[in-house]
Amino acid sequence: MTVIQSREAAVDLIDDGDTVGIGGFVAVGIPEYLLEALGERYAETGTPGDLTLYHPAAEGDRQGNGISHLVQDGMIKRTIASHWGFTPDLMERIVDEEVEAYNLPFGAMDHLLRDTAAGKPGTITNVGLGTFVDPRQDGAKANDSTTEDLVDLVTLDGEEYLFYRSVPIDVAIIRGTTADENGNITMEREALESNVLAMAQAAHNSGGTVIAQVERVTETGTLDPRSVAVPGVLVDSIVEAPASHHPQTYAEPYNPAYSGEINPPASDSPDDAPLSAKKIIARRAAMELSSDAVINLGVGVPELIPAVAAEGGIDDEITQTVESGPVGGSASGGISFGTATGHEALVASTQQFDFYDGGGLDFGFLGMAQIDPAGNINVSRFGSQLPGCGGFINITQNAETVVFCGTLTTNGLELDVGDGELAIEREGDQPKFLESVEQITFSGEYAREIDQPVRYVTERAVFDLREGGLTLVEVAPGIDLEADVLDQLECTPAVADDVAEMNPDLFRAEPLDLTEYVN
């Protein structure tokens, strides 16, 4: 039976050594009121300690909220997550070997919840093959303190797969908008459905406890059954949170466009941003688009692609999706990443990853931090920085075509752009194209095995992934191939016999008509 209780009584249900599943997506839909109370309980009593946190996304804001409430000496024994970029304090403890840590792909973690709920021993998938998740590399272990195997290599009908072992959930902490007295929960004011149903089912069917933070409570029988996202039979405890601890995202108390309550009118203002390296890259990447393309955009440079697509007259040819669940509309950036406005549908992240893993994406446009001659990409680990992979592996391994976007060098790069040519005013101090990457988040070898088209777009050169590895295929007008490109790489890629010139119109201030490139 569901009990409506105080947050202090609810977090008292968590014991030492429990595996605690936490819903939400990065800075969106986080059960902040409960996490704060759990952290306060430990600070006052020293219990519950030695917790294992199963949290698919980086539930935090880099300001001490979310998971950071739990980052206290002795409170966390192990973390299983896809990303720690918004919880730098937990990342630091992982790097310092104070907490065991597994970095699993976001989609694999979502599907593992569902398979745990179904009583299955784990999840079998291609996601992670050839990357650091593969047991032939790191097996998803993020430090030396982590020794238990959670990922195995298996062969079925002659094909290799990864088997992610089930992780029973003792306590699930989720949130929604409205709960009735029987514990049925709706999410009408939430920006995302996220993985809350799968999380609740995994805990309930593991014999565990489900605690839900909500905005308000209503009488039994007043909720439309079709709007119930989490049935009350799964929920043990309901906690009503004040508005101060129940923001829709850590950036905004409530944005009705995120929940689909309103559809804000499209802006008619032209894009008057100066022609920068990022805009050049986004333009060149957008030239790869085909008609009626379903796409996913990573953070950084790829976020500019919708703007240049609109400027180029092809915005009606693309449908944006986000791994957190939105389909259509415009994806949000910054700390509200994961939300969208004007979206046509909102599905659970578990369902979105079904679509992605099954090949539903036509294009994935992602960033790139480190690249090597084999075409491998690293975006997950850089020395003492361990942001993790997030949904990157699911997206890049399973999209029909992948376009990586980023500058050739970084840290101080300055350009002179105009009249259809590019000149380097100041070279970046840090190369991105290296002899080897620190960690393989995208496997060039696996992409070649499955014949996946892969392109790497920079502001001055374009590379393809070919049989021999990374191959230079285009150079910007005004750029010296040797001095400005090859000499700036710490590796030696292949160079195509017919290196083409990048379209000079990419380097002009006026809008670039992209309609002739869409087919």
Sequence and secondary structure as in RCSB ss.txt:
>XXXX:A:sequence
MTVIQSREAAVDLIDDGDTVGIGGFVAVGIPEYLLEALGERYAETGTPGDLTLYHPAAEGDRQGNGISHLVQDGM
IKRTIASHWGFTPDLMERIVDEEVEAYNLPFGAMDHLLRDTAAGKPGTITNVGLGTFVDPRQDGAKANDSTTEDL
VDLVTLDGEEYLFYRSVPIDVAIIRGTTADENGNITMEREALESNVLAMAQAAHNSGGTVIAQVERVTETGTLDP
RSVAVPGVLVDSIVEAPASHHPQTYAEPYNPAYSGEINPPASDSPDDAPLSAKKIIARRAAMELSSDAVINLGVG
VPELIPAVAAEGGIDDEITQTVESGPVGGSASGGISFGTATGHEALVASTQQFDFYDGGGLDFGFLGMAQIDPAG
NINVSRFGSQLPGCGGFINITQNAETVVFCGTLTTNGLELDVGDGELAIEREGDQPKFLESVEQITFSGEYAREI
DQPVRYVTERAVFDLREGGLTLVEVAPGIDLEADVLDQLECTPAVADDVAEMNPDLFRAEPLDLTEYVN
>XXXX:A:secstr
  EE  HHHHHTT  TT EEEE  BTTBS  HHHHHHHHHHHHHH  S SEEEEESS  S SSS GGGGG STTT
EEEEEES  TT HHHHHHHHTTSSEEEE  HHHHHHHHHHHHTT SEEEESTTTTSTTSTTTTTTB STT  S  
EEEEEETTEEEEEEE    SEEEEE SEEETT  EE TT S  TTHHHHHHHHHHTT EEEEEESEEE TT S G
GGEEE GGG  EEEE  GGG  SBSS S  TTTTTS               HHHHHHHHHHTT  TTEEEEE SS
GGGGHHHHHHHTT GGGEEEE TTSEESSEE  GGGTT EES SEE  HHHHHHHHHTT  SEEEEE SEE TT 
 EE S BTTB    TTHHHHHHHSSEEEEE  SEESS EEEEETTEEEEEE  SEESB SS SS SB HHHHHHT
T  EEEE SSEEEEEETTEEEEEEE TT  IIIIIGGG SS  EEEEEEEE  GGGGSSS    TTT  
